[in-house]
Amino acid sequence: MPLSPPKPRKPVHNRKIEITGYERDDGLWDIEGFLVDSKAEIFTSHAHDPIPAGAPLHGMGIRLTIDFDFLIHEAEATTDHAPFAGCFEAAPDMAKLKGLRIGKGFNEEARRLFAGAAGCTHLVEMLVPMASTAFQTLWPIRQEKGRNDQDGKRPKLIDSCHALASDGAVIKRVWPAYYTGP
């Protein structure tokens, strides 16, 4: 479904985020993400040298190595392009994610760990879609192995979004015992 036709306009800023989930040969999984920001025109600021149009203003990546239960075994980040020298110092701190589990409370804990001057806003922003990519990567495989079963408990996905509303068609079909509709 396309968007409606736009009004006349010109590009100003472009942000590309690409995240991929990989199955490793050692039984672990890599969730790898990259963010690139660029400007349509030369970008000048009193704080740095001019950045040419189309050149990366930000260029950074994160790799989270997780197990089948979403525990982070390794976390690394890199900042290859940034407007300020201090930006490059934040990437190594992403290793603090090691030992956390992607799931309920993960995003809040990451924001707490890297709040304010303790982290890089853009690296932290990437963690939300990376967590989602981890679930999208592992969910079908966990489903095949019966690892998404809730042991008789109400599945956490119910009411987590509009499509998974407890009174909706998906819940009626997938988890009829928890269906609350007519």
C-alpha positions in Angstrom: 0.0 0.0 0.0 1.8 3.2 -1.2 1.7 6.5 0.6 -0.4 9.3 -1.0 1.4 11.5 -3.5 3.6 14.0 -1.6 3.5 17.8 -2.0 6.4 19.4 -3.8 9.5 19.0 -1.7 13.3 18.5 -1.7 15.4 16.0 0.4 17.3 17.4 3.4 18.4 14.4 5.5 18.6 10.7 4.9 18.9 7.9 7.5 19.4 4.4 6.5 19.2 1.6 9.0 19.8 -2.0 8.0 19.7 -4.9 10.4 20.2 -8.6 9.6 19.9 -11.7 11.7 22.5 -14.5 11.0 22.6 -18.1 12.2 26.2 -19.0 13.1 27.8 -22.4 12.8 28.5 -22.5 16.5 24.8 -22.5 17.5 24.7 -18.7 18.3 23.1 -15.9 16.4 24.4 -12.6 15.3 22.1 -9.6 15.0 24.0 -7.0 13.0 22.9 -3.4 12.4 24.2 -0.4 10.5 23.1 3.2 10.6 24.2 5.8 8.1 23.0 9.5 8.1 23.8 11.9 5.3 22.7 15.3 4.2 21.5 16.4 0.8 23.6 19.5 0.9 27.0 20.3 2.4 26.7 20.3 6.2 28.6 23.0 8.1 28.8 23.6 11.8 31.1 25.5 14.1 32.0 22.2 15.8 33.5 20.3 12.8 34.8 20.6 9.3 32.2 20.8 6.5 30.7 17.4 5.5 30.0 17.1 1.8 26.5 16.4 0.5 25.8 12.7 0.5 28.8 11.8 2.6 28.2 10.0 5.9 27.5 12.3 8.9 27.0 9.2 11.0 28.2 5.7 10.1 28.0 3.1 12.8 27.4 -0.5 13.4 26.5 -2.9 16.2 26.8 -6.7 16.4 24.9 -8.6 19.2 25.8 -12.3 19.5 22.9 -14.0 21.2 21.8 -17.6 22.1 18.5 -19.3 21.5 17.1 -17.7 24.6 18.1 -14.2 23.6 21.0 -13.9 26.1 23.7 -11.6 24.8 27.0 -13.3 24.7 29.0 -10.6 23.0 28.2 -7.0 22.0 30.4 -4.8 19.9 30.0 -1.5 18.1 31.9 0.7 15.8 31.6 4.3 14.8 33.3 5.0 11.5 31.8 8.4 10.7 30.7 11.0 13.3 30.7 14.8 13.4 32.6 15.0 16.7 35.8 13.4 17.9 34.2 12.4 21.2 31.6 10.3 19.3 34.1 7.6 18.6 34.7 7.0 22.3 31.2 5.7 23.0 31.2 2.6 20.7 33.4 0.3 22.9 31.0 0.9 25.9 28.3 -1.1 24.0 30.1 -4.2 25.3 28.2 -3.6 28.6 25.2 -5.2 26.9 26.9 -8.6 27.4 24.9 -10.7 29.9 21.6 -8.9 29.2 18.7 -10.7 27.8 16.6 -9.3 24.9 13.1 -9.4 26.1 10.8 -7.5 28.5 12.7 -4.5 30.0 15.7 -4.8 27.6 15.2 -1.4 26.0 14.8 0.3 29.3 17.9 -1.3 30.7 19.9 -0.3 27.6 18.7 3.3 27.9 19.6 3.3 31.6 23.1 2.0 30.9 23.8 4.5 28.2 21.8 7.5 29.4 23.0 11.0 28.6 26.7 11.4 28.4 27.3 7.7 29.1 26.3 6.7 25.6 25.7 7.5 22.0 22.1 8.4 21.2 22.3 6.8 17.7 23.8 3.5 18.9 21.1 3.3 21.6 18.4 4.1 19.1 19.5 1.1 17.0 18.9 -1.3 19.8 15.1 -1.2 19.5 14.9 -2.4 15.9 17.8 -4.8 16.7 15.8 -6.4 19.5 12.8 -6.7 17.1 15.1 -8.3 14.5 16.3 -10.8 17.0 12.7 -11.9 17.7 11.9 -12.0 14.0 15.1 -14.1 13.4 14.5 -16.7 16.1 10.7 -16.8 16.4 10.1 -19.3 13.5 12.9 -21.5 14.5 11.8 -21.5 18.1 8.2 -22.2 17.0 9.4 -25.3 15.0 11.2 -26.6 18.2 8.3 -25.8 20.5 10.3 -23.2 22.4 7.7 -20.5 22.1 5.1 -22.5 24.1 3.9 -20.7 27.1 3.5 -23.7 29.4 -0.2 -23.0 29.9 0.4 -19.3 30.5 -1.2 -16.5 28.5 1.3 -15.7 25.6 3.0 -12.4 26.1 2.4 -11.4 22.5 -1.3 -11.1 23.1 -2.3 -7.4 23.1 1.3 -6.4 22.2 0.0 -4.8 19.0 -3.2 -4.1 17.1 -2.9 -7.3 15.0 -2.5 -9.4 18.1 -5.4 -7.9 20.0 -7.1 -10.5 22.3 -10.4 -10.0 20.5 -8.8 -10.3 17.0 -8.8 -12.9 14.3 -5.2 -13.9 14.8 -5.7 -14.8 18.5 -8.9 -16.6 17.7 -7.0 -18.8 15.2 -3.6 -19.2 17.0 -4.6 -19.1 20.7 -8.4 -19.7 20.9 -8.3 -20.3 24.6 -7.2 -16.6 25.1 -9.6 -15.1 22.6 -11.9 -12.5 24.2 -14.0 -11.5 21.2 -17.6 -12.3 20.4 
